[in-house]
């Protein structure tokens, strides 16, 4: 009996230790890129796990439109805040890799953002509140052999791993004030709402940057786009099959969809395009 009791006590202490380690030491590192289904993603993960084996790496998406920094910035902005405090977000949509653009770490009120200084991190970081920006300069925290074309693996992934290990971001380089920022705001001009398509999902729904609050405050029930009148509905089931309509999306912005169809195909509109909605 004493032996069984001791064993049970040891198991409880082990469970407590695992619980404590998980909640106080484990750090989540997220990845967002335009790499698609390629080995580049796995190489970044391998670097992070090799340097910080207690990290938990989560993919936000690797289906960002190729070279489209605006698309990546929007998806990062709508995703980052669902993660626990102190999550390290790594984003790589980097058409200027190997050039003069800087690599940066941004520490905000609740998170860390690592990636190229091309505006990709700016929407999310500004929303959470920027506390410090550091230019990544200290090669001590890079991989030994840095490729001119893959800073995601050789610079950003190891830096993220070191942050997850508790390294202060001031170790990576000097603090800076100026950084590349994207400004993406909808506006109203006369009887038109002007915005941009910032994402197209796999169903062909057009996600815009137009806050749905604009629609609600104005009491708008219909809009027109490319000479097509769209009802504003709550759900897809309210629309007729094949009907195109506008609705409040899960990110709180105006979206345009087709019940059992594709708004992208019907309107021939892509990510980054400017739209004018007449009401």
DONUKE-674540 format. One record per residue (C-alpha): residue number from 1; residue in one letter; z, y, x. Coordinates in steps of 0.001 Angstrom, whole numbers, padded with zeros to 6 digits, always signed. Layout:
N
(NUM,A,(Z,Y,X))
...
***
This chain:
279
(1,X,(+000000,+000000,+000000))
(2,X,(+000831,+002599,+002717))
(3,X,(-002497,+001801,+004396))
(4,X,(-004429,+002377,+001168))
(5,X,(-002479,+005575,+000544))
(6,X,(-003278,+006902,+004020))
(7,X,(-006937,+006034,+003555))
(8,X,(-007012,+007901,+000247))
(9,X,(-005343,+010913,+001856))
(10,X,(-007883,+010884,+004688))
(11,X,(-010746,+010775,+002200))
(12,X,(-009337,+013755,+000324))
(13,X,(-008952,+015746,+003535))
(14,X,(-012519,+014838,+004512))
(15,X,(-013788,+015962,+001110))
(16,X,(-011861,+019223,+001462))
(17,X,(-013307,+019828,+004935))
(18,X,(-016862,+019237,+003707))
(19,X,(-016263,+021554,+000759))
(20,X,(-014834,+024268,+003030))
(21,X,(-017677,+023925,+005543))
(22,X,(-020337,+024067,+002837))
(23,X,(-019051,+027218,+001171))
(24,X,(-017903,+029142,+004224))
(25,X,(-020344,+028205,+006971))
(26,X,(-023620,+027053,+005437))
(27,X,(-026247,+029776,+005180))
(28,X,(-029385,+029756,+003084))
(29,X,(-032619,+030821,+004758))
(30,X,(-035611,+031424,+002488))
(31,X,(-039278,+031400,+003441))
(32,X,(-042131,+033305,+001807))
(33,X,(-045644,+033381,+003239))
(34,X,(-049376,+033211,+002643))
(35,X,(-049627,+029981,+004664))
(36,X,(-050381,+027719,+001699))
(37,X,(-049889,+023969,+002042))
(38,X,(-050114,+023849,+005845))
(39,X,(-048142,+022592,+008826))
(40,X,(-047186,+026163,+009692))
(41,X,(-044412,+026042,+007095))
(42,X,(-042944,+022837,+008517))
(43,X,(-042996,+024258,+012034))
(44,X,(-040973,+027274,+010923))
(45,X,(-038466,+025013,+009179))
(46,X,(-038188,+022795,+012245))
(47,X,(-037336,+025789,+014442))
(48,X,(-034635,+026951,+012030))
(49,X,(-033040,+023506,+011739))
(50,X,(-033178,+022959,+015488))
(51,X,(-031274,+026184,+016150))
(52,X,(-028992,+026024,+013093))
(53,X,(-028694,+022486,+011756))
(54,X,(-026306,+023509,+008960))
(55,X,(-028772,+025981,+007460))
(56,X,(-030352,+025217,+004103))
(57,X,(-034007,+026287,+004039))
(58,X,(-035500,+027135,+000646))
(59,X,(-039156,+027900,-000041))
(60,X,(-039705,+030881,-002323))
(61,X,(-043475,+030381,-002166))
(62,X,(-046288,+029934,+000330))
(63,X,(-048978,+030788,-002210))
(64,X,(-049079,+034524,-001607))
(65,X,(-052679,+035718,-001702))
(66,X,(-054041,+035692,+001841))
(67,X,(-053304,+038915,+003749))
(68,X,(-052013,+040598,+000561))
(69,X,(-048851,+042421,+001654))
(70,X,(-048403,+044042,-001771))
(71,X,(-048373,+040641,-003481))
(72,X,(-045811,+039287,-001022))
(73,X,(-043616,+042367,-001373))
(74,X,(-043554,+042063,-005162))
(75,X,(-042716,+038351,-005180))
(76,X,(-039947,+038884,-002619))
(77,X,(-038537,+041740,-004711))
(78,X,(-038432,+039682,-007888))
(79,X,(-036891,+036632,-006153))
(80,X,(-034402,+037715,-003494))
(81,X,(-031437,+038664,-005681))
(82,X,(-031119,+035223,-007295))
(83,X,(-029820,+033857,-003987))
(84,X,(-026192,+033968,-002820))
(85,X,(-024851,+036846,-000759))
(86,X,(-025742,+036722,+002970))
(87,X,(-028908,+034705,+002387))
(88,X,(-031474,+035347,+005137))
(89,X,(-034926,+036042,+003671))
(90,X,(-037873,+035453,+006022))
(91,X,(-041243,+036764,+004828))
(92,X,(-044536,+036399,+006669))
(93,X,(-047707,+037987,+005307))
(94,X,(-048866,+039380,+008583))
(95,X,(-052514,+040397,+009023))
(96,X,(-051443,+042589,+011980))
(97,X,(-049764,+039775,+013933))
(98,X,(-050094,+040235,+017685))
(99,X,(-050937,+043922,+017309))
(100,X,(-048807,+047038,+017486))
(101,X,(-046776,+046458,+014340))
(102,X,(-043068,+045843,+014944))
(103,X,(-040961,+042888,+013904))
(104,X,(-037792,+043968,+012119))
(105,X,(-034513,+042797,+010641))
(106,X,(-033158,+044736,+007674))
(107,X,(-029530,+044336,+006697))
(108,X,(-028883,+045394,+003117))
(109,X,(-025755,+045475,+000996))
(110,X,(-025985,+041745,+000288))
(111,X,(-028798,+040158,+002308))
(112,X,(-030817,+040017,+005516))
(113,X,(-034610,+040386,+005609))
(114,X,(-036701,+039288,+008600))
(115,X,(-040416,+039828,+009064))
(116,X,(-043207,+042188,+010118))
(117,X,(-042858,+045938,+009677))
(118,X,(-045828,+046336,+007348))
(119,X,(-044106,+047114,+004045))
(120,X,(-043587,+043475,+003098))
(121,X,(-039783,+043717,+003155))
(122,X,(-039496,+047243,+001804))
(123,X,(-039405,+046815,-001991))
(124,X,(-036622,+044224,-001929))
(125,X,(-034639,+045924,+000831))
(126,X,(-034708,+049346,-000820))
(127,X,(-033623,+047893,-004145))
(128,X,(-030583,+046168,-002610))
(129,X,(-029669,+049184,-000473))
(130,X,(-030492,+049390,+003238))
(131,X,(-027574,+049508,+005677))
(132,X,(-029283,+048932,+009029))
(133,X,(-032774,+048279,+010414))
(134,X,(-033270,+046734,+013845))
(135,X,(-036492,+046322,+015778))
(136,X,(-036758,+042768,+017121))
(137,X,(-037062,+043181,+020897))
(138,X,(-034647,+040826,+022685))
(139,X,(-036700,+037870,+023902))
(140,X,(-033500,+035886,+024402))
(141,X,(-033712,+035105,+020686))
(142,X,(-037408,+034122,+020681))
(143,X,(-038863,+030714,+021412))
(144,X,(-039702,+030307,+025075))
(145,X,(-043466,+030410,+024592))
(146,X,(-044487,+033020,+022019))
(147,X,(-047918,+032696,+020447))
(148,X,(-049802,+035932,+019786))
(149,X,(-050846,+034561,+016391))
(150,X,(-047692,+032859,+015056))
(151,X,(-044700,+035183,+015182))
(152,X,(-043385,+033480,+012041))
(153,X,(-042516,+030380,+014056))
(154,X,(-041843,+031881,+017475))
(155,X,(-039929,+035073,+016593))
(156,X,(-038955,+035394,+012925))
(157,X,(-037769,+031806,+012390))
(158,X,(-035464,+031720,+015465))
(159,X,(-034090,+035189,+014684))
(160,X,(-033290,+034026,+011138))
(161,X,(-031544,+030942,+012529))
(162,X,(-029400,+033057,+014838))
(163,X,(-028441,+035332,+011937))
(164,X,(-027431,+032219,+009979))
(165,X,(-025293,+031244,+012968))
(166,X,(-023489,+034571,+012787))
(167,X,(-025215,+036596,+015508))
(168,X,(-024909,+040319,+014817))
(169,X,(-028333,+041882,+014247))
(170,X,(-027637,+044586,+016848))
(171,X,(-028178,+041862,+019473))
(172,X,(-031866,+041654,+018572))
(173,X,(-032788,+045213,+019524))
(174,X,(-032279,+048897,+018861))
(175,X,(-031578,+050376,+015461))
(176,X,(-034433,+052349,+013936))
(177,X,(-034771,+054680,+010968))
(178,X,(-038497,+054786,+010296))
(179,X,(-040217,+051729,+008872))
(180,X,(-043294,+050939,+006814))
(181,X,(-042646,+051232,+003105))
(182,X,(-044651,+050430,-000003))
(183,X,(-044430,+052752,-002979))
(184,X,(-045330,+050974,-006173))
(185,X,(-044545,+052931,-009324))
(186,X,(-046162,+052983,-012721))
(187,X,(-046913,+056320,-014360))
(188,X,(-047915,+057849,-017694))
(189,X,(-050785,+060301,-017997))
(190,X,(-051555,+061550,-021484))
(191,X,(-052098,+058506,-023680))
(192,X,(-052487,+056137,-020716))
(193,X,(-050028,+053968,-018807))
(194,X,(-051199,+053477,-015227))
(195,X,(-050059,+050556,-013108))
(196,X,(-051178,+047697,-010891))
(197,X,(-051569,+043950,-011212))
(198,X,(-049086,+042624,-008661))
(199,X,(-049303,+038902,-009349))
(200,X,(-051420,+036339,-011166))
(201,X,(-049649,+033086,-011964))
(202,X,(-051187,+029624,-012192))
(203,X,(-051775,+030092,-015924))
(204,X,(-053904,+033176,-015308))
(205,X,(-051299,+035586,-016673))
(206,X,(-051488,+039086,-015180))
(207,X,(-048113,+040385,-014007))
(208,X,(-047979,+044165,-013652))
(209,X,(-045559,+046613,-012076))
(210,X,(-045202,+048506,-015366))
(211,X,(-041557,+048375,-016532))
(212,X,(-041465,+047069,-020082))
(213,X,(-038853,+049723,-020808))
(214,X,(-041740,+052237,-020918))
(215,X,(-043240,+050278,-023817))
(216,X,(-039906,+049937,-025600))
(217,X,(-038920,+053597,-025237))
(218,X,(-042267,+054789,-026564))
(219,X,(-042203,+052322,-029464))
(220,X,(-045674,+051066,-028575))
(221,X,(-046941,+048057,-030563))
(222,X,(-050520,+047872,-029254))
(223,X,(-052393,+048781,-026081))
(224,X,(-056034,+048565,-025068))
(225,X,(-057412,+047416,-021733))
(226,X,(-061115,+047335,-020859))
(227,X,(-061948,+048130,-024507))
(228,X,(-059899,+045154,-025710))
(229,X,(-057025,+045867,-028091))
(230,X,(-053913,+043862,-027315))
(231,X,(-050959,+043290,-029589))
(232,X,(-047542,+043444,-027944))
(233,X,(-045720,+040237,-028818))
(234,X,(-042526,+038472,-027749))
(235,X,(-043782,+034939,-027120))
(236,X,(-046991,+032980,-026692))
(237,X,(-046427,+031081,-029921))
(238,X,(-046784,+034352,-031875))
(239,X,(-050375,+034715,-030647))
(240,X,(-053364,+032917,-032038))
(241,X,(-054995,+030305,-029810))
(242,X,(-057317,+032174,-027447))
(243,X,(-055810,+035573,-028302))
(244,X,(-055079,+037936,-025422))
(245,X,(-051882,+039955,-025792))
(246,X,(-049212,+041854,-023852))
(247,X,(-045551,+040856,-023573))
(248,X,(-042349,+041318,-021592))
(249,X,(-042373,+038962,-018623))
(250,X,(-039428,+037279,-016948))
(251,X,(-039316,+040001,-014269))
(252,X,(-038888,+042704,-016912))
(253,X,(-042390,+044097,-016500))
(254,X,(-045433,+044137,-018764))
(255,X,(-047596,+041029,-018524))
(256,X,(-050938,+040184,-020087))
(257,X,(-051668,+036638,-021154))
(258,X,(-053864,+034495,-023354))
(259,X,(-052410,+031824,-025593))
(260,X,(-053856,+028579,-024176))
(261,X,(-056194,+030541,-021916))
(262,X,(-056453,+032774,-018855))
(263,X,(-056269,+036575,-018928))
(264,X,(-057536,+036651,-015353))
(265,X,(-060750,+034891,-016350))
(266,X,(-061242,+036917,-019516))
(267,X,(-060744,+040283,-017800))
(268,X,(-061915,+039429,-014269))
(269,X,(-058935,+041283,-012779))
(270,X,(-057133,+040292,-009577))
(271,X,(-054004,+041113,-007616))
(272,X,(-053778,+044703,-006412))
(273,X,(-056168,+046140,-008986))
(274,X,(-055261,+049332,-010806))
(275,X,(-055155,+049171,-014591))
(276,X,(-055115,+051809,-017327))
(277,X,(-053530,+050854,-020632))
(278,X,(-054352,+053153,-023530))
(279,X,(-051909,+053363,-026422))
***
